[in-house]
């Protein structure tokens, strides 16, 4: 008889959520965007799944920004018109979701949603006139000095976007233990972040035409990952309401070997 902890790498295994309902591992991963992990207690049975809430907050902050970067319907301003959305959907909802993921023991979603929640709060604060982020570089300046101050601000802020992209690349690699949709969300997001950082550096050099094209390209990739994100969100909501319809997300948690599974395989061979 196999040891009980082998079920973490068994693609056809089930685990009990309330003593009577069994959920396949690929369904667990779809619900939580995290492979099944052992945690103490029954908190996953006690609390609602916070993953759709945090994902929804991220999408409703990202989608308008993508449209603004592409200039749809005359929009623009780098997201300044949706500062409130960044604070409350992108920031607040993701922080709440992150804390709830921590409570129920889902480390990867906890880190992902917490970091992106902080990203949206930081972006909103930078765009908030009261914080005078750009004004620190341009206050009291005119003419060439004003242009140089704006360029210095853009060049400095681009590094923040760049390193969020580096962090997202790490998430992209880790997402290969979740599902295909989540992997492509991180992939498109990463491209969008690097393009946006490049756009700011190009704009800082005074090449507004090329910078605008890079912003449009970044917005297109933002819009692309948002469409995948809405699909993933819909799949989670259908699962939460126990619909007979189940949307495929390309589960990878049972395809990419886990460390636990490898250790158990070695033990069995011995």
TAZILIN-V233605 format. One record per backbone hydrogen bond with DSSP energy under -0.5 kcal/mol. NH is the residue of the N-H (numbers start at 1). CO is the residue of the C=O. If there is no record, write none. Layout:
BEGIN
nh & co
NH & CO
NH & CO
END
This chain:
BEGIN
nh & co
6 & 3
7 & 4
8 & 5
9 & 6
10 & 7
11 & 9
13 & 10
15 & 23
17 & 21
18 & 21
22 & 20
23 & 15
25 & 13
28 & 24
29 & 25
30 & 26
31 & 27
32 & 28
33 & 29
45 & 42
46 & 42
47 & 43
50 & 48
54 & 50
55 & 51
56 & 52
57 & 53
58 & 54
59 & 55
60 & 56
61 & 57
62 & 58
63 & 59
65 & 61
66 & 62
67 & 63
68 & 64
69 & 65
70 & 66
71 & 67
71 & 68
72 & 67
74 & 71
75 & 72
79 & 76
80 & 77
82 & 79
83 & 80
86 & 82
87 & 83
88 & 84
89 & 85
90 & 85
91 & 86
92 & 87
93 & 88
94 & 89
95 & 91
96 & 92
97 & 93
98 & 94
99 & 95
100 & 96
101 & 97
102 & 98
103 & 99
104 & 100
105 & 102
106 & 101
107 & 105
110 & 106
111 & 107
112 & 108
113 & 109
114 & 110
115 & 111
116 & 112
117 & 113
118 & 114
119 & 115
120 & 116
121 & 117
122 & 118
123 & 119
124 & 120
125 & 121
126 & 122
127 & 123
128 & 124
131 & 128
132 & 128
132 & 129
136 & 132
137 & 134
138 & 134
139 & 135
141 & 138
145 & 142
146 & 142
147 & 143
148 & 144
149 & 145
150 & 146
151 & 147
152 & 148
153 & 149
154 & 150
155 & 151
156 & 152
157 & 153
158 & 154
159 & 155
159 & 156
160 & 156
160 & 157
161 & 157
162 & 158
163 & 159
164 & 160
165 & 161
166 & 162
167 & 163
168 & 164
169 & 165
170 & 166
171 & 167
172 & 168
173 & 169
174 & 170
175 & 171
176 & 173
177 & 174
178 & 175
180 & 249
180 & 250
181 & 249
183 & 179
184 & 180
185 & 181
186 & 182
187 & 183
188 & 184
189 & 185
190 & 186
191 & 187
192 & 188
193 & 189
194 & 190
195 & 191
196 & 192
197 & 193
198 & 194
199 & 195
200 & 196
201 & 197
202 & 198
203 & 199
204 & 200
205 & 201
205 & 202
206 & 203
207 & 202
208 & 206
211 & 207
212 & 208
213 & 209
214 & 210
215 & 211
216 & 212
217 & 213
218 & 214
219 & 215
220 & 216
221 & 217
222 & 218
223 & 219
224 & 220
225 & 221
226 & 222
227 & 223
228 & 224
229 & 225
230 & 226
231 & 227
232 & 228
233 & 229
234 & 230
235 & 231
236 & 232
237 & 233
238 & 234
239 & 235
240 & 236
241 & 237
242 & 239
243 & 238
252 & 178
253 & 178
255 & 252
256 & 252
257 & 255
262 & 258
263 & 259
264 & 260
265 & 261
266 & 262
267 & 263
268 & 264
269 & 265
270 & 266
END
